[in-house]
Amino acid sequence: MAARTGTQSLPATASSGPISHAIFRIARMHRMLAGRMLREAGLHPGQELVMMQLWDCGPQRQSDLVELLDSDSATITRTVQRLERAGFVRRAPDPTDGRATLVTPTAASQALRDQVCRIWEELEEATTGGCGEARREGLLRSLETLERNLVERLARDSADA
């Protein structure tokens, strides 16, 4: 028999991990909503994270974006290619290392920056609406704890492999 959690039934096989199941559901819905909102700006989920990094830090090596965004090379390459086709970034050989590619935000991306900020504000409100500031801070602390736990587990697993 399935237990009821939030707006969805918890499958019996997931009853030993109700928090993990909730995280999965929330992450899926959050990404769906973010995707809808970002499409209005001409972006796909994840592209805004690349742009945020470029806006905050300026030109970056494509290989550094892989590391900074904890992604893989193929995903970042596709993302940067799409952003370049849209006119939001420019790629060029790194002047200090001809083997590396430098990714630079374009002037056209600056208008996008304001739109992305508004989208993230709206996404934050949609996600935490009805929560007071103290509860939001508590949620953030709890999520940081969960993230730390997972990072530690992944590090242990990597060390054991």
C-alpha positions in Angstrom: 0.0 0.0 0.0 1.3 3.5 -0.9 1.6 6.2 1.8 0.4 9.7 1.0 3.0 12.5 0.9 2.3 16.1 -0.2 0.3 15.8 -3.4 1.5 12.4 -4.5 1.3 8.9 -3.2 4.6 7.5 -2.0 5.2 4.1 -3.6 5.6 1.3 -1.1 9.1 0.6 -2.4 10.1 4.2 -1.6 8.7 4.1 2.0 12.2 3.7 3.4 13.3 6.9 1.7 10.4 9.5 1.9 12.8 12.5 1.9 14.7 11.2 -1.1 11.5 10.7 -2.9 10.3 14.2 -2.0 13.6 15.7 -3.2 13.2 13.8 -6.5 9.7 15.1 -7.0 10.5 18.7 -6.0 13.6 18.8 -8.2 11.6 17.5 -11.2 8.8 20.1 -10.7 11.3 22.9 -10.0 13.2 22.1 -13.2 9.9 21.9 -15.2 8.8 25.3 -14.0 12.3 26.8 -14.5 12.3 25.4 -18.0 9.0 27.0 -18.8 10.1 30.4 -17.4 13.5 30.3 -19.1 12.0 29.4 -22.5 10.3 32.8 -22.5 13.8 34.3 -22.3 15.1 31.9 -25.1 17.1 29.7 -22.7 17.1 26.1 -21.6 17.6 25.0 -18.0 21.3 25.2 -17.1 22.1 27.8 -19.7 21.3 30.5 -17.2 23.9 29.0 -14.8 26.6 29.4 -17.4 25.6 32.9 -18.1 25.5 33.8 -14.3 29.1 32.5 -14.0 30.2 34.6 -17.0 28.3 37.7 -15.9 29.8 37.5 -12.4 33.4 36.4 -13.3 33.9 37.6 -16.8 35.4 35.4 -19.6 36.1 31.8 -18.5 37.8 28.9 -20.1 35.3 26.3 -21.2 37.1 23.7 -19.2 36.8 25.9 -16.1 33.0 26.1 -16.6 32.9 22.3 -16.6 34.5 22.3 -13.2 32.8 25.3 -11.7 29.3 24.1 -12.7 30.1 20.4 -11.8 29.1 19.3 -15.2 30.7 17.3 -18.0 32.6 18.5 -21.0 30.0 17.4 -23.6 27.1 19.1 -21.8 29.1 22.4 -21.4 30.2 22.2 -25.1 26.5 21.9 -26.2 25.4 24.6 -23.9 28.0 27.0 -25.0 27.4 26.3 -28.7 23.6 27.0 -28.2 24.4 30.2 -26.3 26.8 31.2 -29.0 24.2 30.6 -31.8 21.7 32.7 -29.7 24.3 35.5 -29.6 24.8 35.5 -25.8 28.4 34.3 -25.8 31.4 34.4 -28.0 34.1 31.7 -28.1 37.7 32.2 -29.0 41.1 30.6 -28.4 42.5 31.4 -25.0 45.3 33.9 -25.7 47.5 32.3 -23.0 46.7 28.7 -24.0 45.9 28.0 -27.6 44.5 24.5 -26.7 41.8 26.1 -24.5 38.6 27.9 -25.5 37.7 31.2 -23.8 33.9 31.9 -23.4 32.9 35.5 -23.2 29.4 37.0 -22.5 28.3 39.4 -25.3 26.8 42.8 -24.9 23.5 41.3 -26.1 23.5 39.0 -23.0 23.3 42.0 -20.7 19.6 42.5 -21.4 19.2 38.8 -20.7 20.8 39.2 -17.3 17.9 41.3 -16.0 15.4 38.8 -17.4 17.2 35.9 -15.7 17.2 37.8 -12.4 13.5 38.3 -12.6 12.9 34.7 -13.5 15.0 33.5 -10.6 13.1 35.8 -8.2 9.8 34.5 -9.6 11.0 30.9 -9.3 12.1 31.5 -5.7 8.7 33.0 -4.8 6.9 30.1 -6.5 9.0 27.6 -4.6 8.9 29.2 -1.2 5.7 31.3 -1.4 4.0 31.4 2.0 7.2 30.9 3.9 8.3 33.7 6.1 12.0 34.8 6.1 12.9 32.7 9.1 11.4 29.6 7.5 13.2 30.3 4.2 16.5 30.6 6.1 15.8 27.4 7.9 15.0 25.6 4.6 18.2 26.9 3.1 20.2 25.6 6.1 18.5 22.2 5.8 19.2 22.0 2.1 22.9 23.0 2.7 23.1 20.2 5.2 21.6 17.7 2.8 24.1 18.9 0.1 27.0 18.5 2.4 26.0 15.0 3.4 25.7 14.0 -0.3 29.1 15.6 -1.2 30.8 13.7 1.7 29.2 10.5 0.6 30.3 11.0 -3.0 33.8 11.8 -1.9 33.9 8.6 0.2 32.6 6.5 -2.6 35.2 8.0 -5.0 37.9 7.3 -2.6 36.8 3.7 -2.2 36.5 3.1 -6.0 
